Amino acid sequence: MTNVYCPECGHQSKEEGKYCSKCGALLPDTGGEGQATIRYSLDTEEKDIEEAGIKDVAREGVSLVVRSGGGLAGESFKLVGRTITIGRSPGSDIFLDDITVSRNHAVIERKDDVNYIKDQGSLNGTYVNRTRVETQKLFDGDLLQIGKYKLTYIEK
């Protein structure tokens, strides 16, 4: 058994623990196979990206438009169906190929003609309008952040 250091406070914790015994922060997964997700901090000082043109690239209906991250800026994903998966897993409906994105990061669920985003226990969290959320109703123009990707939710 090896020890792992907390990324938040530096406390040495036992590997089998999921959370730091001192501060409660989520510990990095050292036992999983493949590439682990790395911690990514939300940049609160970053200037907002211009909204000009976002609605022009959005697809007809409800869609997510990538504003920045991973070279996908301007890419538009139409949200069709009751459940849309978002993550680093190649099987995700919206595949965001970056280590700051968890394999199964978030899900967008449609209930009674309203879309909700739900975080799936991701390391870096899911943000709506710069606030970390577990589940959140989405409104036209909302800014989502998943790892280093910033997306705008558009209803046309």
Rosetta blueprint (number, residue, H / E / L):
1 M L
2 T L
3 N E
4 V E
5 Y E
6 C L
7 P L
8 E L
9 C L
10 G L
11 H L
12 Q E
13 S E
14 K E
15 E L
16 E L
17 G L
18 K L
19 Y E
20 C L
21 S L
22 K L
23 C L
24 G L
25 A L
26 L E
27 L L
28 P L
29 D L
30 T L
31 G L
32 G L
33 E L
34 G L
35 Q L
36 A L
37 T L
38 I L
39 R L
40 Y L
41 S L
42 L L
43 D L
44 T L
45 E L
46 E L
47 K L
48 D L
49 I L
50 E L
51 E L
52 A L
53 G L
54 I H
55 K H
56 D H
57 V H
58 A L
59 R L
60 E L
61 G L
62 V E
63 S E
64 L E
65 V E
66 V E
67 R E
68 S E
69 G L
70 G L
71 G L
72 L L
73 A L
74 G L
75 E L
76 S E
77 F E
78 K E
79 L L
80 V L
81 G L
82 R L
83 T E
84 I E
85 T E
86 I E
87 G E
88 R L
89 S L
90 P L
91 G L
92 S L
93 D L
94 I E
95 F E
96 L L
97 D L
98 D L
99 I L
100 T L
101 V L
102 S L
103 R L
104 N L
105 H L
106 A E
107 V E
108 I E
109 E E
110 R E
111 K E
112 D L
113 D L
114 V E
115 N E
116 Y E
117 I E
118 K E
119 D E
120 Q L
121 G L
122 S L
123 L L
124 N L
125 G L
126 T E
127 Y E
128 V E
129 N L
130 R L
131 T E
132 R E
133 V E
134 E L
135 T E
136 Q E
137 K E
138 L L
139 F L
140 D L
141 G L
142 D L
143 L E
144 L E
145 Q E
146 I E
147 G L
148 K L
149 Y E
150 K E
151 L E
152 T E
153 Y E
154 I E
155 E E
156 K L
